[in-house]
Amino acid sequence: MQRPPLAGGTAGPAALRPLIDVVLDALHQGAKTRGGPLPPGGPEPVAQRVHAAATTFPTPGTPLPAQDTGGQKPRTTLIPAHGTGAEEALATLVRTLAEGSADPAEPHCAAHLHTPPLALATAADLAADALNPSMDSWDQAPAASALEALLTRSLAQEIWPHGGGPPTTSGTPGPTGDALVTTGGTESNQLALLLAREHHGPVQIVCGAHTHHSIHRAAWLLGLPDPVVVPAPTGTTDLAALDAALTAQRSRPTLVVATAGTTDTGAIDPLPVIADLCATHHAELHVDAAYGGPLLFSDRHRPRLAGLEHAHTVTLDLHKLGWQPVAAGLLAVADPSRLAPLGHRADYLNADDDTEAGLPDLLGRSLRTTRRPDALKIAVTLRALGRDGLAHLVDHVCAHATQLAQLIDQHPQLELYEHPTISTVLFRPRDADDHAVAHIRRTLLADGTAVLGRAHARGRLWLKATLLNPHLTPHDLHTLLDTTLSATTPRATTPRATTPPPTKGSPR
């Protein structure tokens, strides 16, 4: 049996090139067959098509012989007795995945902070996959670890341009901040709470009612007291309530969590005032800027993040408003010395004598051991686009959101929640109750014509459009609203059709 080629080395590119062509063709065909933002019909038809494609093999491949199941019905397997070959496997399963995907590059796919990744970032990720550095020891990732160190310091400098650590005894600015690469906001928030706990002991978290659920989960996971939750009646933290909560916590170490870009509305907390309250009450500040952080690159929108520089830790997600493939998260820290508790020793990865001899110790850069070199795609994007290129993308999607809000505001059948802070727009048909709003969203999903989110605000349920696609046009915005309104009335038509599952034994 011939051994399959490897992706790396000098021979890897030649082996990859024809396979990449197969993948690209399958992606195109799958998207063309889907014909919209997601497959119609709902979960069951999608699962049936996936099952049929994954368990149907062309001749001469046959399924594995059935095992003794004790008289019960044999389980279907996607593992054939004999392989179907790289081209067939890629063509079949990649096309099936593309056909059954919710594609954020489609103009009407706008439910979540689910970004359409840039082609250049995806191409960079291919190189990361081919080289396969593992970021847990220098001898597995010599160049990747050096690139990650440059990236993390550069991004931290965007938050703390004058140094983030405590001033020296001579009064000069403290050390430059640093950052850890994470899988996203959930891991970053967990790390922020962990570092606060290790520095202060069982710190008390104080956060707004709008705070991301990962903060509550992290407090539970780390054995911290339940967070003190203050109201956020207008979508941002109630400052008087926060002051009162901090006054009540004077006798214990406290970490305030503020948000720069909420998941539901994109709202940004009043960071300068919150930072002042933290200073007054000797509390530390963590800002979850997973969504809004990349506003830093835009001269137009950066002022909305005023006060971010007072945070001790900041969560960033570049697979949201940064157009990166998942995952591309970071936790930035003002004082790099706060990372010391993450230090860990495993002799086969960072032996003391190796570290003393000058080999970088990477194990303290994450709670994970094996890590992908996610810094590569981010660094490629930053280099390719530059600050002005990223600002252009940020400004573009924010402008799209403003345009959509204006269209809704002027539409007699639609109600706008409020004008957007970043790129999230909440709206609902006038005179619709919450049950009708939920039904409209599910109808659009079942039809495969639009992917809108849902959010509760001011006691009501709203449809949510999170605009992250920089290629949207005014026509796309108009048709999104028209499509939404079409789901408010009974229709005799059926959802648009897609490719039926293959019959058993048919080749693909």
C-alpha positions in Angstrom: 0.0 0.0 0.0 1.3 3.4 -1.0 2.0 5.8 1.9 0.2 9.1 1.7 2.5 12.1 1.2 3.3 14.6 4.0 2.4 18.3 3.9 5.8 19.6 5.1 9.3 19.4 3.8 10.5 20.3 0.3 8.1 17.7 -1.2 5.0 18.9 0.7 4.0 21.8 -1.5 3.9 19.7 -4.6 1.7 17.1 -2.8 -0.6 19.8 -1.5 -1.1 21.7 -4.7 -3.5 19.3 -6.5 -5.3 18.5 -3.2 -5.9 22.2 -2.6 -7.4 22.4 -6.1 -9.8 19.6 -5.1 -10.7 21.4 -1.9 -11.3 24.7 -3.7 -13.5 23.1 -6.3 -15.5 21.3 -3.6 -16.0 24.5 -1.6 -17.2 26.3 -4.8 -19.6 23.5 -5.7 -20.9 23.1 -2.1 -21.6 26.9 -1.9 -23.3 26.9 -5.3 -25.5 24.0 -4.4 -26.5 25.6 -1.1 -27.4 28.8 -2.9 -27.9 30.9 0.3 -26.6 31.6 3.8 -27.4 28.2 5.1 -29.0 24.9 4.0 -32.8 24.9 4.1 -35.0 22.4 6.0 -33.5 22.6 9.5 -31.3 20.1 11.5 -32.8 16.8 10.3 -32.3 17.2 6.6 -28.8 18.5 7.1 -27.9 15.6 9.3 -29.4 13.1 6.8 -27.3 14.5 4.0 -24.2 14.4 6.1 -24.9 10.9 7.2 -25.6 9.7 3.6 -22.4 11.4 2.2 -20.2 10.1 5.0 -21.4 6.5 5.0 -21.9 5.9 1.3 -18.7 4.7 -0.4 -18.0 4.3 -4.1 -17.0 0.9 -5.6 -14.8 -0.8 -4.7 -14.8 0.7 -1.1 -17.1 -1.2 1.3 -18.1 -0.5 4.9 -16.2 -2.4 7.6 -17.7 -5.8 8.3 -20.4 -5.7 10.9 -19.2 -6.6 14.4 -21.1 -8.8 16.9 -23.5 -6.3 18.5 -25.3 -8.9 20.7 -28.4 -9.0 18.5 -28.8 -5.2 18.4 -28.9 -3.2 15.1 -25.4 -2.7 13.8 -24.1 0.9 14.0 -23.3 2.7 10.8 -19.7 3.8 10.5 -18.0 6.4 8.3 -14.8 4.2 8.3 -14.6 2.1 5.1 -12.7 -1.2 5.0 -10.6 0.2 2.1 -9.9 3.9 1.7 -11.5 5.8 -1.1 -8.5 8.0 -1.8 -7.6 11.5 -1.0 -9.3 13.2 -3.9 -12.6 11.4 -3.4 -12.6 11.9 0.4 -11.8 15.6 0.1 -14.3 16.2 -2.8 -17.2 14.3 -1.0 -16.8 15.6 2.6 -15.6 19.1 1.8 -18.5 19.6 -0.6 -20.9 18.2 2.0 -19.6 20.5 4.6 -19.8 23.5 2.4 -23.3 22.6 1.2 -24.5 22.3 4.8 -22.7 25.3 6.3 -23.9 28.6 7.6 -21.5 30.7 5.6 -20.7 34.1 7.1 -19.5 35.3 3.7 -23.1 35.2 2.5 -24.7 38.7 2.9 -27.7 37.3 4.8 -25.7 35.4 7.4 -25.6 37.9 10.2 -26.7 36.3 13.4 -23.5 36.1 15.5 -20.0 37.4 16.0 -19.2 34.8 13.4 -16.8 36.6 10.9 -16.1 35.8 7.3 -12.4 35.1 7.4 -10.1 36.9 5.0 -8.6 34.8 2.2 -5.1 35.9 3.1 -5.6 34.8 6.8 -7.0 31.5 5.6 -4.0 31.0 3.3 -1.7 31.7 6.2 -3.5 29.1 8.3 -2.7 26.6 5.6 1.0 27.2 6.1 0.6 26.8 9.8 -1.2 23.5 9.2 1.5 22.3 6.9 4.4 23.2 9.2 2.4 22.1 12.3 4.5 23.9 15.0 3.4 23.1 18.5 3.8 26.1 20.7 4.7 24.2 23.9 8.5 24.1 23.4 11.0 26.0 21.4 12.4 22.9 19.6 8.9 22.4 18.1 8.3 26.1 17.1 11.6 28.1 16.7 10.3 30.8 14.3 6.6 30.5 15.4 7.5 31.2 19.0 9.6 34.3 18.0 6.8 35.6 15.8 4.2 35.1 18.6 6.3 37.0 21.0 6.5 40.0 18.6 2.8 39.8 17.9 1.7 39.7 21.5 3.9 42.7 22.5 2.8 44.7 19.5 -0.9 44.2 20.2 -0.5 45.0 23.9 1.2 48.2 22.9 -2.0 49.2 21.1 -3.7 49.2 24.4 -0.9 50.6 26.6 1.3 52.6 24.2 3.2 54.2 27.1 3.8 51.0 29.1 1.4 49.1 31.1 3.2 47.9 34.2 3.8 49.8 37.4 6.3 52.7 37.2 9.9 52.1 38.2 11.3 53.5 41.4 12.7 56.4 39.4 9.2 57.3 38.1 9.8 56.2 34.5 7.0 54.3 32.7 6.6 50.6 33.6 7.4 47.7 31.3 5.5 47.2 28.0 2.4 45.1 28.3 2.2 41.6 26.9 -0.5 39.2 25.7 -1.2 35.5 25.6 -2.7 33.8 22.5 -6.0 32.0 23.4 -8.8 30.2 21.7 -11.1 33.1 22.2 -13.0 35.3 24.7 -14.0 32.4 27.0 -10.4 31.3 27.6 -9.2 34.9 27.9 -11.7 35.8 30.5 -11.0 32.6 32.4 -7.2 33.5 32.4 -8.0 37.1 33.5 -9.9 35.8 36.6 -7.2 33.2 37.3 -4.4 35.8 37.2 -6.4 38.0 39.5 -7.0 35.1 41.9 -3.3 34.2 42.0 -2.4 37.8 42.7 -5.0 38.6 45.3 -6.4 35.4 46.6 -10.2 34.7 46.4 -11.0 37.9 44.6 -14.6 39.1 44.4 -15.9 39.7 40.8 -18.2 42.6 40.3 -19.8 42.9 36.9 -22.9 44.2 35.0 -26.0 42.1 34.2 -24.9 42.3 30.5 -21.5 40.7 31.1 -20.7 37.7 29.0 -21.7 34.3 30.5 -18.0 33.1 30.5 -17.2 35.3 33.5 -19.8 33.5 35.6 -18.5 30.1 34.3 -14.9 31.1 35.0 -15.7 32.2 38.6 -17.4 28.8 39.2 -14.5 26.9 37.6 -11.9 28.7 39.6 -13.8 28.3 42.9 -14.4 32.0 43.3 -17.4 33.6 45.0 -20.4 34.1 42.8 -20.0 37.4 41.0 -21.8 40.4 42.4 -24.1 41.5 39.5 -25.1 45.1 39.2 -27.9 46.3 36.9 -27.4 47.4 33.3 -30.9 48.8 32.5 -29.7 50.7 29.4 -27.4 48.0 28.2 -24.3 49.3 30.0 -23.3 49.1 33.7 -25.3 51.3 36.0 -22.5 53.5 37.5 -24.3 54.4 40.8 -25.0 50.7 41.4 -21.4 49.8 40.7 -20.2 52.5 43.1 -22.5 51.1 45.8 -21.4 47.5 45.1 -17.7 48.5 45.4 -18.4 50.4 48.6 -19.9 47.2 50.0 -16.7 45.3 49.0 -14.2 47.6 50.6 -12.7 44.9 52.9 -11.9 42.4 50.2 -9.9 42.3 46.9 -12.2 43.1 44.0 -12.1 42.7 40.2 -14.5 44.8 38.2 -15.4 43.4 34.8 -16.4 45.9 32.2 -17.4 45.2 28.6 -16.4 46.9 25.4 -18.9 45.5 22.9 -21.6 43.3 24.4 -22.7 40.2 22.5 -26.4 41.3 22.4 -26.2 44.9 21.4 -22.5 45.9 20.9 -22.8 48.4 23.8 -19.6 49.7 25.3 -19.4 50.5 29.0 -18.3 54.0 30.1 -14.7 52.9 30.7 -13.2 56.1 32.0 -15.8 56.5 34.7 -15.5 52.8 35.6 -11.7 53.1 35.7 -12.1 56.1 38.1 -14.4 54.1 40.4 -11.9 51.2 40.4 -9.1 53.6 41.4 -11.3 55.2 44.1 -12.2 51.8 45.6 -8.8 50.2 45.0 -10.3 47.6 42.7 -8.7 46.1 39.6 -10.3 46.3 36.2 -10.7 43.7 33.5 -12.3 44.7 30.2 -13.8 42.1 28.0 -13.2 43.8 24.6 -13.6 40.5 22.6 -15.9 42.3 20.2 -14.9 46.0 20.4 -11.2 45.7 20.8 -10.3 46.1 17.1 -11.8 49.6 17.2 -8.3 50.5 18.3 -7.2 50.4 14.7 -9.7 53.0 13.6 -8.9 56.7 14.1 -12.7 57.3 13.7 -13.8 54.7 16.3 -10.9 54.4 18.7 -12.2 57.2 21.0 -15.1 54.8 21.9 -12.4 52.8 23.8 -11.2 55.7 25.9 -10.3 54.4 29.3 -9.2 50.9 28.1 -5.6 51.9 28.9 -6.6 51.8 32.6 -7.5 48.1 32.6 -5.2 45.6 34.2 -6.2 42.9 31.7 -8.1 43.0 28.4 -9.7 40.3 26.3 -9.4 40.5 22.5 -10.9 38.3 19.8 -9.6 38.8 16.3 -11.9 36.1 15.0 -14.7 38.6 15.4 -14.0 42.1 14.3 -10.6 41.0 13.0 -11.6 38.7 10.1 -9.5 35.7 11.2 -10.4 32.1 11.0 -11.2 30.6 14.4 -9.3 30.7 16.7 -7.6 34.0 17.2 -8.1 35.2 20.8 -5.8 37.0 23.2 -5.6 38.1 26.8 -3.5 41.3 27.1 -1.9 42.1 30.4 -0.7 45.5 31.5 2.0 44.1 33.8 3.8 41.1 32.3 5.0 40.0 35.8 1.4 39.0 36.5 1.9 36.1 34.1 4.3 34.4 36.5 1.7 32.1 38.1 1.3 30.3 34.8 4.9 29.1 34.9 5.1 25.3 34.9 7.8 22.7 34.6 7.8 19.6 32.5 11.3 18.3 32.0 10.8 17.1 28.5 9.6 20.5 27.4 11.4 23.1 29.5 14.1 21.5 31.6 15.8 24.0 34.0 19.2 23.5 32.3 17.7 24.1 28.9 16.1 27.3 30.1 19.3 28.4 31.7 21.2 27.7 28.5 18.9 30.1 26.6 16.1 28.0 25.2 12.8 30.0 25.5 10.3 28.6 28.0 6.9 28.5 26.3 5.0 26.4 28.7 4.0 29.4 30.8 2.4 31.1 27.9 -0.8 29.1 28.2 -2.8 26.7 30.3 -2.7 24.4 27.2 0.2 22.3 26.2 -0.2 21.6 22.5 -1.1 24.9 20.8 -1.4 25.9 17.1 0.6 28.8 15.8 -2.4 31.1 15.5 -0.1 34.1 15.6 0.9 33.5 12.0 -2.4 34.3 10.4 -2.8 37.4 12.6 0.7 38.6 11.8 0.2 38.1 8.1 -3.1 40.1 8.2 -1.5 43.0 10.1 1.4 43.1 7.7 -0.7 42.8 4.6 -3.3 45.4 5.5 -1.5 47.6 7.9 -3.3 49.9 10.3 -5.1 51.8 7.6 -6.3 48.6 5.9 -7.8 47.3 9.1 -9.3 50.7 9.9 -11.0 50.6 6.5 -12.6 47.3 7.3 -13.7 48.4 10.8 -15.1 51.7 9.5 -16.9 49.9 6.6 -18.8 47.4 8.8 -19.7 50.1 11.3 -21.0 52.2 8.4 -23.1 49.3 7.2 -24.7 49.0 10.6 -25.5 52.7 10.6 -27.1 52.4 7.2 -29.1 49.4 8.2 -30.4 51.1 11.3 -31.4 54.1 9.2 -33.3 51.8 6.8 -35.1 50.2 9.8 -35.9 53.6 11.4 -37.5 54.8 8.2 -39.5 51.6 7.5 -43.1 51.8 8.6 -43.3 48.1 9.4 -40.1 47.8 11.4 -39.0 49.1 14.9 -35.3 49.9 15.7 -33.9 49.2 19.1 -31.3 51.9 19.0 -28.6 53.2 16.7 -25.6 50.8 16.8 -22.4 51.4 18.8 -20.3 49.0 16.7 -21.9 46.8 14.1 -24.9 45.1 15.8 -28.4 46.2 15.0 -31.5 45.0 16.9 -34.9 45.3 15.3 -38.3 43.7 15.1 -41.5 44.0 13.1 -43.9 46.5 14.6 -46.8 45.0 16.6 -45.1 41.6 16.7 -45.0 39.9 20.1 -42.0 37.9 21.3 -43.5 34.7 20.1 -43.8 36.1 16.6 -40.3 37.4 16.6 -38.9 34.0 17.6 -41.1 32.3 15.0 -39.8 34.7 12.2 -36.2 33.8 13.1 -36.8 30.1 12.9 -38.8 30.5 9.7 -35.8 32.2 8.1 -33.5 29.4 9.3 -35.9 26.7 8.0 -36.1 28.4 4.7 -32.4 28.9 4.5 -32.8 32.5 3.4 -31.3 34.4 6.4 -29.5 33.8 9.6 -30.4 36.4 12.2 -29.7 36.2 15.9 -32.0 37.0 18.8 -31.5 39.2 21.9 -33.5 40.3 24.8 -33.4 44.1 25.6 -35.7 46.3 27.5 -37.9 43.4 28.3 -38.6 42.3 24.7 -37.2 39.9 22.2 -35.4 41.4 19.1 -34.0 40.1 15.9 -30.2 40.7 15.8 -28.1 41.5 12.7 -24.4 41.5 13.5 -22.7 42.9 10.4 -19.1 41.8 10.0 -19.0 41.3 6.2 -17.0 44.3 4.7 -18.3 43.4 1.2 -22.0 44.1 1.9 -23.8 46.5 -0.4 -26.8 48.7 0.1 -28.8 46.2 -2.0 -27.8 43.5 0.5 -29.2 45.5 3.4 -32.5 46.2 1.6 -33.0 42.5 0.7 -32.2 41.4 4.2 -35.1 43.5 5.5 -37.3 42.4 2.7 -36.5 38.7 3.4 -37.2 39.2 7.1 -40.6 40.8 6.4 -41.5 38.0 4.0 -41.3 35.6 6.9 -43.9 37.5 8.9 -46.9 36.3 6.7 -48.1 32.8 5.9 -46.8 31.5 2.6 -47.8 28.7 0.4 -44.3 28.2 -1.0 -41.9 25.6 0.3 -38.3 26.3 1.4 -35.8 26.4 -1.4 -34.6 23.0 -2.4 -31.1 21.6 -2.1 -29.4 18.5 -3.3 -31.2 15.3 -1.9 -29.1 12.8 -0.1 -27.6 10.1 -2.4 -29.2 6.7 -2.6 -27.3 4.0 -0.9 -24.4 2.7 -3.0 -24.4 5.6 -5.4 -20.9 7.0 -6.2 -20.0 10.5 -5.3 
